[in-house]
Amino acid sequence: MGAPRWFTLRYGTFSRYLLKLVASGPERSGIAVNDADLAIKMGASFAGRAPRASVTAARALTETVVSRGVHGWRGDWLVNGAGGSLVEILFEPPMPAHVLAYPVRVRRLRISVDDPAGLVEALAGGPAA
């Protein structure tokens, strides 16, 4: 099994400090992708892990969003510290995750990352950096 690739979540200047107040700042957040699975964490707010085989699609998005933090309902979740640099990841079966301490199932995740193209490549099985 190869060493995991680490992707940092993108944060705006204001949201960086605001999300630190709820233990979800950049020092506690990121995505680890290895040959077998991926693990996603945004501090105390969000944590999920899924087999790579459950990722059915991943693509960089050009849209921007106004909200910051962790938001979702019925399997559709947004985890972000910035309005842009979003990647959409689809899971089947849904990824088990926790929002705060509450268990959820994630079918569609939009997440802000510093390297959207690199994350999409890694999820598609691209070469390790």
N, C-alpha and C positions, 0 to 999 in steps of 0.2 A: 504494500500500500504506500502510495506517495505521500510526501509531507503535505499538510493542508495549506491551501492558499488562503490568505487572510485579506478581507476587504473591509475597509473602514466605512462607517456610515457618514454621510455628509450632513454637516450642521451649519446653519447660518450663525452669524455673530450673536444675535440676541437669543436664539433658541439654544445655542450652546450653553449659555449661563442659566437660562430658565430651566432646561431639562436636567442640568446638574443638581438643581434644588430638589428634584424628585428622584435622584440617584439613577438617572438615565442619560448622562452625558457621554461624550465620545470615549472617555477612558474605560467605560464599561460596556462598550457596544461594538458590534461588528458581525461579520459573516465568515465562518470557516468552511471551506469546501475541500473535501478530499475525495479519493476514488469511490468511497462507499456512501458517504452521506454529506449533508450540509447542516450546520448549526447556526442559528440566527439569534442574536441577543441585542436588546436595547435596554441595558441596565436592569433595573428592577421592574420595568414596565412590560417587557415582552421577551419571551424565550421560546424557541421552537427548534425541533430537529426532525429531519426527514431523510429517508434513503434517496440517493441520487436518482434511482429508477422511478421515483414518484414525481419527478419534475417532468411535466409534459411539454412545457414551453417556457422560454425566458426571452425577454426582449427589452431593449432600452425604450423609454417613452420620451416623447418631446413635450408632453403636457407639463404644466406646473400646477401646484395646489397651494392653497392659502394656509391650511391648517398645519400644525406641527404636533408630533407626539405619536400616540398609538390610537387608531380609530378603526372601528369595523363593526360588521354585523353579518350574520348568516354566511360565514366563510369568506367574506370579502374584506381584507384588512389593508390598512395604510400604516406603515411604520416609517416615520421620517423626522429628520431634524432640519431639513431644508425643503424648499418648494419645488426644486428641480432635481436633475440628475437621478430620475426615478428609473427603476427596473421593475418590470412586471414578471412575476414568477407564478406559473400555474402548477398545481399539485393534484395528482390522482393516484392513489387515494389522498384525501386531504391530510395536510401536515398537522400532527398534534402540537399544540402550543399552549402557553399560559400568558394571559394578560393580567398583570399583577399576580394574584394567586388563582385566578379563575381559568379553568381549562376551556380551550376553544379548538375548533378544527378550521384549518386555513386551506381554502381551495384557490384563492387568488390573493397574492401578496404584492403590494406596491411598496418599494423600499428605496430610500434615498441613499446613494453610495457615491464615494469619491471617484470610482472607476467603473462606470456602467458597462462599457464595452468589455473590460476585463472580466467582470462578473458573468456577463452573458456568455463569453467564450469559455470560462471555467465550467459553467453549468452544461454547456454543449459538449464538454469533454475535451476542450482545447488544451494545449501544452501548459505545463506548470511554468510559472515565472521564476 
